Amino acid sequence: MQVIDKGLNIKLKVFYFTLEMSKEEKMLSAFSNILYVKEGLRITPTQLKSTSAISMLDKATIDIIAKYEEYFKKIEEIVEFIDDIRNPTGLEG
């Protein structure tokens, strides 16, 4: 997000309708994308959960993710993920 990258002092609020995805799924997808764009790190949202013993994240990957902790927090402040509306007709009115 350019507002974060450039350190702009702009109050911004984004309302993001996730539709078929949960808030958690969408956030993990966004974090996965950011890690690829900024670090060239290919890690899926499922791998980010690190719930399987076979796909546990190694220390190097965890260190890279930790480097972006504040960045991810700012995204959570700026973006409000709305996941209780499940179809486009729910956006009306």
Phi, psi and omega in degrees: 000124185297327179300319180284313183302319184269359179064030181290141180266070182239131174278117185229138175226125180246129176257113186247115178275113184280345181054254187282351183259152173280165177303315181298315180299317182293319179296317179297321177297316179296316180296320178301315180296315180299317180297326178288313183295317186273330187238351186070018183271115178268104179218128184281160175303323178297317179295327179299329178293330178052050183263350182252139180299331181282334183245032177296142179286139178279167184300321181299317179293317178299321179296321178295315179299317180300327179299334183257013183304311180295322178300312179296322178297320179294322177299316179297329177288321185279319187260127173257109180277121180255110185244011180265357174254118190259358180209159184298331180291339177289346179282342182288149169082000000 
